[in-house]
Amino acid sequence: MIGTILSILGSLGLFLFGMKVMSESLQKLSGEKLRGMMRTMTGNRFLGLGSGFGITCLVQSSSASTVMIVSFVNASLLTVTEAIGMIMGANLGTTTTFWIVSFVGFKFSITSIALPMLGVALPLIFSRRPKLRDTGELIMGFGILFLGLMFLKDSVPDINQHPDILKFVSDYTGRGLVSVLFFFAFGTILTVAVQSSSVAGAITLTMAYKGWIDYPSACAIILGENVGTTITANLAALGGNTNAKRAALAHFVFNIIGVIWAIALFMPFANFINFLMPGDATKAANIPLHMAAFHSMFNLVNICLLIGFVPQLGRLVERLLPDRKGKTPDHVIHDGAYLPQTGELNIAEAERDVHRLGDLTRELMTGFVELFLNPHKDLSDRVRELKLKEEESDRLAFQATSYLLKCSASRLSDSTMLKVTALLRVVAELEDICDCGYRLVMLAERKYRKRRALPPETIKQVEHFSQIVLQFMDFYAARIERGVATQDMETAYQLENTIDRFRKELRRESLLRMSASGETVKAEMIYIDMLNNMESIGNHSLNVLQALRHRD
């Protein structure tokens, strides 16, 4: 008995490992395309539905796709309403795994499929070309998955040889609603325990195929698996903001509503699927495809019933999870041992922090200009506000760096790792620009406090110099969003050279003024410090663009 249990656990481990390798390789092969799909295909609920379906079919994991959706909501790249449409699509997309396992795993000799796949994959994973290597991992994942399924089928004992088990199961069948609720609870607990609806589905399919459970019991377990799989997104959202939690809750509410009507109409619905599908569901050879059809039809009907009520679902989760005062977490969890690894797709959250850092650099620079051009006003409140912005920049830089390092700990494609490396450098450069901006604020504040006067023409020169620096800031901020082209670097070098030349000319004029009149030395020293910091901003700005160029 112990040997059988260990064999089943080992088979499940092999199946889950194959699913993990397959999902991660798919993410590496199509990570940027998936991120682009999520950004562009959410204009309405139907596009979001198609996007969620397509992404889940690609990564073959509704857990990975829903965690990614929650991550995008947390980064404000998706609204809760847009996320609900995508979650609906993800629910339907995950049924494709059920069809693949049902059709290939129970209709063909698995060894005739799995072993050749492993043979094809082996030379590919040693290739120097990233695409071939990732493709090899994908094929290897499929092969290991089906190999695990084969071992699972062989490990689960035939019910005819263990009639005592059948008696135990029969005690919970044929009791109408009580039986449905029992097996529904079993499916929910099973999915929560294994943290994968695909693994739970493979267990259910094998149990049904081996005769441990009948068709109605299997359908009830499938309903439980649809609820149990929502725990993954909710666990990930624990580390996110309120909207991320709302998106995860919407996933749970959507599935719960579906389960309510499905249980109310359970036998008519199950019999309807049995009528649609060829063959009798009481026969072991037919039950896997009947279960796959039940899974797909349940999600399809649920989508048809609720797609028109997406805004209402959004308002419902907003009422269930109202906004709370106080600091909320900045990122969803993506590196927990109990969650699918989606570092390949969660770079968007770090990019959100990079964009905010870019905004802060400009806010600090414009704050300096405001202080410098108003020497006769008491702007101490404005100085305190800019101090908070500088502290925010330090916090953002720290958390973006930490998050990017966590993402890089996942199995990333070469192109995504290059992007992470570039973003780490961009974050460091933007933080340095914020430090320079705040030093300029402090210099303007000291000039006001010490009553240091500068000639009118010098004030105009500082204002003009500041506008050139702000132009450079706007230039790199736009490229953070859309990328850097070759001609952009030519413009960047011109701007940086202009800043260097301007600083040298103004510094030379300042030295001449100091040599002519010793009374202005202290004011001129503040002025030279301002010029130096603005030139440093120009240097860091060029570094930002160089790093972004390497990212693309």
C-alpha positions as CSV (number, residue, x, y, z in Angstrom):
1,M,0.0,0.0,0.0
2,I,2.8,2.4,0.9
3,G,4.6,1.6,-2.3
4,T,1.5,2.3,-4.3
5,I,1.0,5.7,-2.6
6,L,4.7,6.6,-3.2
7,S,4.4,5.6,-6.8
8,I,1.3,7.8,-7.3
9,L,3.1,10.7,-5.6
10,G,6.1,10.2,-7.8
11,S,4.0,10.1,-10.9
12,L,2.2,13.3,-9.9
13,G,5.6,14.9,-9.3
14,L,6.8,14.0,-12.7
15,F,3.6,15.3,-14.3
16,L,3.8,18.6,-12.3
17,F,7.5,19.0,-13.2
18,G,6.7,18.5,-16.9
19,M,3.9,21.1,-16.6
20,K,6.3,23.5,-15.0
21,V,9.0,23.0,-17.6
22,M,6.5,23.3,-20.4
23,S,4.9,26.5,-19.0
24,E,8.2,28.2,-18.3
25,S,9.6,27.4,-21.8
26,L,6.4,28.7,-23.4
27,Q,6.8,31.9,-21.4
28,K,10.3,32.3,-22.5
29,L,9.4,31.7,-26.2
30,S,6.5,34.2,-26.2
31,G,6.9,36.4,-23.1
32,E,7.1,39.7,-24.9
33,K,4.3,38.8,-27.3
34,L,2.1,37.8,-24.3
35,R,2.9,41.1,-22.6
36,G,2.0,43.0,-25.8
37,M,-1.2,41.0,-26.1
38,M,-2.3,41.9,-22.6
39,R,-1.6,45.6,-23.2
40,T,-3.4,45.8,-26.6
41,M,-6.2,43.3,-26.5
42,T,-8.2,44.6,-23.5
43,G,-10.2,47.4,-25.2
44,N,-13.5,45.7,-24.3
45,R,-14.6,42.6,-22.5
46,F,-14.7,40.5,-25.6
47,L,-11.2,41.3,-26.7
48,G,-10.1,40.6,-23.1
49,L,-11.9,37.3,-23.2
50,G,-10.0,36.4,-26.4
51,S,-6.7,37.6,-24.9
52,G,-7.2,35.6,-21.7
53,F,-8.1,32.5,-23.7
54,G,-5.1,32.8,-26.0
55,I,-2.6,33.5,-23.3
56,T,-3.8,30.5,-21.2
57,C,-3.7,28.2,-24.3
58,L,-0.1,29.3,-24.9
59,V,1.2,28.9,-21.4
60,Q,-1.0,25.9,-20.6
61,S,-1.6,27.1,-17.1
62,S,-4.6,29.1,-15.9
63,S,-2.7,29.7,-12.6
64,A,0.2,31.4,-14.4
65,S,-2.1,33.5,-16.6
66,T,-4.3,34.6,-13.7
67,V,-1.2,35.5,-11.6
68,M,0.0,37.5,-14.6
69,I,-3.4,39.3,-14.9
70,V,-3.3,40.2,-11.2
71,S,0.2,41.5,-11.7
72,F,-0.9,43.7,-14.6
73,V,-3.8,45.1,-12.5
74,N,-1.4,45.8,-9.7
75,A,0.8,47.7,-12.1
76,S,-2.3,49.7,-13.3
77,L,-1.8,48.4,-16.8
78,L,-5.3,46.7,-16.6
79,T,-8.4,47.8,-14.8
80,V,-10.4,45.4,-12.7
81,T,-13.1,45.4,-15.3
82,E,-10.6,44.5,-18.1
83,A,-9.1,41.8,-15.9
84,I,-12.5,40.1,-15.4
85,G,-12.9,39.6,-19.1
86,M,-9.4,38.1,-19.3
87,I,-10.0,35.9,-16.3
88,M,-13.1,34.5,-18.1
89,G,-11.0,33.7,-21.1
90,A,-8.4,32.1,-18.9
91,N,-11.0,29.8,-17.4
92,L,-12.0,28.6,-20.8
93,G,-8.4,28.4,-22.0
94,T,-7.4,26.0,-19.2
95,T,-9.9,23.5,-20.5
96,T,-7.6,22.8,-23.5
97,T,-5.2,21.1,-21.1
98,F,-8.0,18.8,-20.1
99,W,-8.7,18.0,-23.8
100,I,-5.0,17.3,-24.6
101,V,-4.6,15.0,-21.6
102,S,-7.9,13.3,-22.3
103,F,-7.3,12.8,-26.0
104,V,-3.6,12.0,-26.0
105,G,-3.2,10.5,-22.6
106,F,-6.1,8.0,-22.7
107,K,-6.5,7.4,-26.4
108,F,-3.0,6.6,-27.5
109,S,0.0,4.6,-26.2
110,I,1.8,7.3,-24.2
111,T,5.2,5.7,-24.4
112,S,5.0,5.9,-28.2
113,I,4.5,9.7,-27.8
114,A,6.5,10.6,-24.7
115,L,9.8,8.9,-25.4
116,P,10.2,10.2,-29.0
117,M,9.4,13.7,-27.7
118,L,12.2,13.3,-25.2
119,G,14.5,12.1,-27.9
120,V,13.8,15.0,-30.2
121,A,14.1,17.5,-27.3
122,L,17.5,16.3,-26.0
123,P,19.7,17.7,-28.7
124,L,17.7,20.9,-28.9
125,I,18.2,21.8,-25.2
126,F,22.0,21.8,-25.8
127,S,21.7,24.2,-28.7
128,R,23.5,27.6,-28.4
129,R,20.5,29.3,-30.1
130,P,18.0,30.5,-27.4
131,K,14.9,29.8,-29.5
132,L,16.0,26.2,-30.2
133,R,16.9,25.7,-26.6
134,D,13.6,27.0,-25.3
135,T,11.8,24.9,-28.0
136,G,13.7,21.8,-26.8
137,E,12.6,22.6,-23.2
138,L,9.0,22.9,-24.4
139,I,9.1,19.5,-26.1
140,M,10.9,18.0,-23.1
141,G,8.2,19.4,-20.8
142,F,5.4,17.8,-22.9
143,G,7.3,14.5,-22.9
144,I,7.8,14.5,-19.1
145,L,4.2,15.4,-18.6
146,F,2.9,12.5,-20.6
147,L,5.4,10.2,-19.0
148,G,4.2,11.2,-15.6
149,L,0.6,10.6,-16.8
150,M,1.6,7.1,-18.0
151,F,3.2,6.3,-14.6
152,L,0.1,7.6,-12.9
153,K,-2.2,5.4,-14.9
154,D,0.0,2.4,-14.1
155,S,0.3,3.3,-10.4
156,V,-3.4,3.7,-9.7
157,P,-4.7,0.2,-9.0
158,D,-7.6,-1.2,-11.0
159,I,-10.9,-1.0,-9.1
160,N,-11.7,-4.6,-9.9
161,Q,-8.7,-5.8,-7.9
162,H,-9.7,-3.6,-4.9
163,P,-13.5,-3.9,-4.4
164,D,-13.2,-2.5,-0.9
165,I,-12.3,0.9,-2.3
166,L,-15.4,0.8,-4.6
167,K,-17.5,0.1,-1.5
168,F,-16.0,3.2,0.2
169,V,-16.6,5.4,-2.8
170,S,-20.1,4.0,-3.3
171,D,-21.1,5.1,0.1
172,Y,-20.8,8.7,-1.2
173,T,-22.5,8.2,-4.6
174,G,-26.2,8.1,-5.5
175,R,-27.2,10.5,-2.8
176,G,-28.3,13.3,-5.0
177,L,-27.2,16.7,-3.8
178,V,-25.2,15.3,-0.9
179,S,-23.0,13.3,-3.3
180,V,-22.5,16.3,-5.6
181,L,-21.5,18.5,-2.7
182,F,-19.2,15.9,-1.3
183,F,-17.3,15.4,-4.5
184,F,-17.3,19.2,-5.2
185,A,-15.6,19.7,-1.8
186,F,-13.2,16.9,-2.6
187,G,-12.2,18.6,-6.0
188,T,-11.8,22.0,-4.2
189,I,-9.5,20.6,-1.5
190,L,-7.6,18.5,-4.0
191,T,-6.8,21.5,-6.2
192,V,-5.9,23.7,-3.2
193,A,-3.6,20.9,-2.0
194,V,-1.7,20.4,-5.3
195,Q,-1.9,24.0,-6.4
196,S,-2.6,23.1,-10.0
197,S,-5.9,22.4,-11.6
198,S,-4.1,20.5,-14.3
199,V,-2.6,18.0,-11.8
200,A,-6.0,17.8,-10.1
201,G,-7.6,17.2,-13.4
202,A,-5.1,14.4,-14.3
203,I,-5.9,12.7,-10.9
204,T,-9.6,13.0,-11.6
205,L,-9.3,11.6,-15.1
206,T,-7.2,8.7,-13.9
207,M,-9.6,7.9,-11.1
208,A,-12.5,7.9,-13.5
209,Y,-10.7,5.9,-16.1
210,K,-9.8,3.3,-13.5
211,G,-13.4,3.1,-12.3
212,W,-12.9,4.6,-8.9
213,I,-15.6,7.2,-9.5
214,D,-18.5,7.4,-11.9
215,Y,-19.2,10.2,-14.5
216,P,-21.5,12.4,-12.3
217,S,-18.9,12.2,-9.4
218,A,-16.1,13.2,-11.8
219,C,-18.2,16.2,-13.0
220,A,-18.8,17.3,-9.4
221,I,-15.0,17.1,-8.7
222,I,-14.4,19.2,-11.9
223,L,-16.7,21.9,-10.4
224,G,-14.6,21.9,-7.2
225,E,-11.4,22.2,-9.2
226,N,-12.7,25.3,-10.9
227,V,-13.1,26.9,-7.4
228,G,-9.9,25.5,-6.0
229,T,-7.8,26.9,-8.8
230,T,-8.8,30.5,-7.8
231,I,-6.7,30.2,-4.6
232,T,-3.5,30.7,-6.6
233,A,-4.4,34.2,-7.8
234,N,-5.7,35.2,-4.4
235,L,-2.4,34.0,-2.7
236,A,-0.4,36.1,-5.3
237,A,-2.7,39.1,-4.7
238,L,-1.9,39.1,-1.0
239,G,1.3,41.0,-1.8
240,G,-0.6,43.5,-4.2
241,N,-2.7,46.6,-3.9
242,T,-6.5,46.7,-3.5
243,N,-7.2,46.5,-7.2
244,A,-5.0,43.3,-7.5
245,K,-7.0,41.8,-4.6
246,R,-10.2,42.8,-6.4
247,A,-9.2,41.1,-9.6
248,A,-8.3,37.9,-7.7
249,L,-11.6,38.0,-5.9
250,A,-13.5,38.5,-9.2
251,H,-12.0,35.2,-10.3
252,F,-13.4,33.5,-7.3
253,V,-16.8,35.2,-7.5
254,F,-17.1,34.3,-11.2
255,N,-16.4,30.6,-10.6
256,I,-18.7,30.5,-7.5
257,I,-21.6,31.9,-9.5
258,G,-21.0,29.3,-12.1
259,V,-20.9,26.5,-9.5
260,I,-24.2,27.6,-8.0
261,W,-26.2,27.3,-11.2
262,A,-24.2,24.1,-12.2
263,I,-25.1,22.4,-8.9
264,A,-28.7,23.5,-9.2
265,L,-29.0,22.0,-12.7
266,F,-26.4,19.3,-12.1
267,M,-28.0,16.1,-13.4
268,P,-29.7,17.7,-16.4
269,F,-26.5,19.5,-17.4
270,A,-24.3,16.4,-17.0
271,N,-26.9,14.3,-19.0
272,F,-26.9,16.9,-21.7
273,I,-23.1,16.6,-22.1
274,N,-23.4,12.9,-22.2
275,F,-26.0,13.3,-24.9
276,L,-23.8,15.6,-26.9
277,M,-20.7,13.4,-26.8
278,P,-20.5,10.1,-28.7
279,G,-20.3,7.0,-26.6
280,D,-21.6,6.1,-23.2
281,A,-20.0,7.8,-20.2
282,T,-20.3,4.7,-18.1
283,K,-17.5,3.1,-20.1
284,A,-14.0,3.8,-19.1
285,A,-12.8,4.5,-22.7
286,N,-15.3,7.3,-23.1
287,I,-15.3,9.0,-19.7
288,P,-12.1,11.2,-20.2
289,L,-13.5,13.0,-23.2
290,H,-16.9,13.4,-21.6
291,M,-15.2,15.0,-18.6
292,A,-13.3,17.4,-20.9
293,A,-16.5,18.3,-22.6
294,F,-18.2,19.0,-19.3
295,H,-15.3,21.2,-18.2
296,S,-15.4,23.2,-21.4
297,M,-19.2,23.5,-21.6
298,F,-19.4,24.6,-18.0
299,N,-17.0,27.5,-18.5
300,L,-18.5,28.4,-21.9
301,V,-22.0,28.6,-20.5
302,N,-20.8,30.5,-17.4
303,I,-19.1,33.0,-19.7
304,C,-22.2,33.4,-21.9
305,L,-24.3,34.1,-18.8
306,L,-22.0,36.6,-17.1
307,I,-20.2,38.4,-20.0
308,G,-22.9,41.0,-20.1
309,F,-22.5,41.7,-16.4
310,V,-18.8,42.4,-16.2
311,P,-19.2,46.0,-15.0
312,Q,-21.6,44.8,-12.3
313,L,-19.1,42.2,-11.2
314,G,-16.5,44.9,-11.0
315,R,-18.7,47.0,-8.8
316,L,-19.5,44.0,-6.7
317,V,-15.9,43.3,-5.9
318,E,-15.3,47.0,-5.2
319,R,-18.0,46.9,-2.6
320,L,-16.7,43.7,-1.1
321,L,-13.1,45.1,-1.0
322,P,-13.4,48.9,-0.4
323,D,-10.3,51.1,-0.6
324,R,-8.3,51.2,2.6
325,K,-6.2,54.0,4.0
326,G,-2.6,53.5,4.6
327,K,0.3,52.1,2.6
328,T,-0.5,49.1,0.4
329,P,2.0,46.6,-1.0
330,D,3.6,47.5,-4.3
331,H,4.0,44.1,-6.0
332,V,2.2,40.8,-6.2
333,I,4.0,37.8,-5.0
334,H,5.4,35.8,-7.9
335,D,8.3,33.9,-6.4
336,G,6.6,31.9,-3.7
337,A,7.2,28.1,-3.7
338,Y,3.4,27.5,-3.9
339,L,2.9,29.8,-7.0
340,P,3.7,29.3,-10.7
341,Q,6.9,31.0,-11.7
342,T,5.9,34.0,-13.9
343,G,9.0,36.2,-13.6
344,E,9.2,36.2,-17.4
345,L,5.8,38.0,-17.6
346,N,5.9,40.1,-14.4
347,I,8.5,42.5,-15.6
348,A,5.6,45.0,-16.3
349,E,5.4,45.8,-12.5
350,A,9.1,46.8,-12.4
351,E,8.5,48.9,-15.6
352,R,5.7,50.7,-13.7
353,D,8.3,51.7,-11.0
354,V,10.7,52.8,-13.7
355,H,8.1,55.0,-15.3
356,R,7.3,56.6,-11.9
357,L,11.0,57.2,-11.2
358,G,11.2,59.0,-14.6
359,D,8.3,61.2,-13.6
360,L,9.9,62.0,-10.2
361,T,13.1,63.2,-11.9
362,R,11.2,65.8,-13.8
363,E,9.1,66.8,-10.8
364,L,12.2,67.4,-8.8
365,M,13.8,69.4,-11.6
366,T,10.7,71.6,-12.1
367,G,10.5,72.1,-8.4
368,F,14.1,73.4,-8.4
369,V,13.2,75.9,-11.2
370,E,10.2,77.1,-9.3
371,L,12.2,77.7,-6.2
372,F,15.1,79.4,-8.1
373,L,12.9,81.8,-10.0
374,N,10.9,82.9,-6.9
375,P,13.7,84.0,-4.5
376,H,11.4,86.4,-2.6
377,K,8.7,83.9,-1.7
378,D,8.7,81.6,1.3
379,L,8.4,78.2,-0.4
380,S,9.4,76.1,2.6
381,D,6.2,73.9,2.2
382,R,7.2,73.2,-1.4
383,V,10.7,72.2,-0.2
384,R,9.2,69.7,2.2
385,E,7.0,68.3,-0.6
386,L,10.1,67.8,-2.8
387,K,11.9,66.1,0.1
388,L,9.0,63.6,0.2
389,K,9.4,63.0,-3.5
390,E,13.1,62.4,-3.1
391,E,12.4,59.8,-0.4
392,E,9.8,58.2,-2.7
393,S,12.4,57.9,-5.4
394,D,14.7,56.1,-2.9
395,R,11.9,53.7,-2.0
396,L,10.9,53.1,-5.6
397,A,14.5,52.4,-6.6
398,F,15.0,49.9,-3.8
399,Q,11.8,48.0,-4.5
400,A,12.2,48.0,-8.3
401,T,15.8,46.7,-7.9
402,S,14.6,44.0,-5.4
403,Y,11.7,43.0,-7.7
404,L,13.9,42.8,-10.8
405,L,16.4,40.6,-8.9
406,K,13.5,38.3,-7.8
407,C,12.3,38.1,-11.4
408,S,15.8,37.3,-12.6
409,A,15.9,34.4,-10.2
410,S,13.2,32.7,-12.3
411,R,14.1,30.9,-15.5
412,L,14.1,33.8,-18.0
413,S,14.9,33.9,-21.7
414,D,18.1,35.5,-22.8
415,S,16.3,38.5,-24.2
416,T,14.3,39.1,-21.0
417,M,17.4,38.7,-18.9
418,L,19.1,41.3,-21.0
419,K,16.0,43.5,-20.4
420,V,16.2,43.0,-16.6
421,T,19.9,43.9,-16.6
422,A,19.2,47.1,-18.6
423,L,16.3,48.1,-16.3
424,L,18.5,47.6,-13.2
425,R,21.0,50.1,-14.7
426,V,18.1,52.5,-15.7
427,V,16.8,52.4,-12.1
428,A,20.2,53.2,-10.7
429,E,20.7,56.1,-13.2
430,L,17.2,57.5,-12.5
431,E,17.8,57.4,-8.7
432,D,21.1,59.4,-9.3
433,I,19.1,61.9,-11.3
434,C,16.6,62.3,-8.5
435,D,19.5,62.8,-6.1
436,C,20.9,65.6,-8.3
437,G,17.5,67.1,-8.6
438,Y,17.1,67.2,-4.8
439,R,20.6,68.7,-4.4
440,L,19.5,71.5,-6.8
441,V,16.4,72.0,-4.6
442,M,18.7,72.3,-1.6
443,L,21.0,74.8,-3.4
444,A,18.0,77.0,-4.3
445,E,16.8,76.8,-0.7
446,R,20.2,77.8,0.6
447,K,20.4,80.7,-1.9
448,Y,17.1,81.9,-0.5
449,R,18.0,81.3,3.1
450,K,21.5,82.9,2.9
451,R,20.1,85.7,0.6
452,R,22.7,85.1,-2.1
453,A,22.0,87.4,-5.1
454,L,23.0,86.7,-8.7
455,P,23.0,89.0,-11.7
456,P,19.7,89.1,-13.7
457,E,21.4,87.7,-16.8
458,T,22.8,84.8,-14.8
459,I,19.3,84.0,-13.5
460,K,18.1,83.9,-17.1
461,Q,21.0,81.6,-18.0
462,V,20.0,79.2,-15.3
463,E,16.4,79.2,-16.5
464,H,17.5,78.5,-20.0
465,F,19.9,75.8,-18.9
466,S,17.1,74.2,-16.9
467,Q,14.9,74.1,-19.9
468,I,17.6,72.1,-21.9
469,V,17.8,69.6,-19.0
470,L,14.1,69.3,-18.8
471,Q,14.0,68.7,-22.6
472,F,16.5,65.8,-22.1
473,M,14.3,64.4,-19.3
474,D,11.2,64.5,-21.5
475,F,13.2,62.8,-24.2
476,Y,14.3,59.8,-22.1
477,A,10.9,59.6,-20.4
478,A,9.2,59.0,-23.8
479,R,11.8,56.4,-24.7
480,I,11.2,54.5,-21.5
481,E,7.7,53.9,-22.8
482,R,8.4,53.1,-26.5
483,G,12.0,52.1,-26.7
484,V,15.1,53.7,-28.3
485,A,15.9,53.8,-32.0
486,T,19.3,54.5,-33.5
487,Q,18.5,58.1,-34.5
488,D,17.3,58.7,-30.9
489,M,20.9,58.1,-29.7
490,E,22.2,60.8,-32.1
491,T,19.7,63.3,-30.6
492,A,20.8,62.1,-27.1
493,Y,24.5,62.7,-27.8
494,Q,23.6,66.2,-29.2
495,L,21.7,67.1,-26.1
496,E,24.4,65.8,-23.8
497,N,27.1,67.8,-25.7
498,T,24.9,70.9,-25.5
499,I,24.6,70.6,-21.8
500,D,28.4,70.0,-21.4
501,R,29.2,73.0,-23.6
502,F,26.7,75.3,-21.8
503,R,28.0,74.3,-18.4
504,K,31.6,75.1,-19.4
505,E,30.7,78.5,-20.8
506,L,28.6,79.5,-17.8
507,R,31.3,78.2,-15.4
508,R,33.9,80.3,-17.2
509,E,31.7,83.4,-17.0
510,S,31.2,82.7,-13.3
511,L,34.9,82.5,-12.6
512,L,35.4,85.8,-14.4
513,R,32.8,87.5,-12.3
514,M,34.4,86.1,-9.1
515,S,37.8,87.4,-10.1
516,A,36.3,90.8,-10.9
517,S,34.3,91.1,-7.6
518,G,35.1,89.1,-4.5
519,E,31.8,90.1,-2.9
520,T,29.9,87.5,-5.1
521,V,32.1,84.5,-4.4
522,K,29.6,82.7,-2.1
523,A,26.7,83.2,-4.5
524,E,28.8,82.2,-7.4
525,M,29.9,79.0,-5.6
526,I,26.2,78.0,-5.2
527,Y,25.7,78.8,-8.9
528,I,28.6,76.6,-10.0
529,D,27.3,73.7,-7.8
530,M,24.0,74.1,-9.7
531,L,25.8,74.0,-13.0
532,N,27.7,70.8,-12.0
533,N,24.5,69.1,-10.8
534,M,22.7,69.9,-14.1
535,E,25.6,68.6,-16.1
536,S,25.5,65.4,-14.0
537,I,21.9,65.0,-14.8
538,G,22.8,65.2,-18.5
539,N,25.4,62.5,-18.1
540,H,23.0,60.2,-16.2
541,S,20.3,60.9,-18.8
542,L,22.6,59.7,-21.6
543,N,23.3,56.6,-19.5
544,V,19.6,55.9,-19.2
545,L,19.2,56.0,-23.0
546,Q,22.2,53.8,-23.6
547,A,20.8,51.2,-21.1
548,L,17.4,51.4,-22.8
549,R,19.1,50.9,-26.2
550,H,20.7,47.7,-24.9
551,R,17.3,46.6,-23.6
552,D,15.7,46.7,-27.0
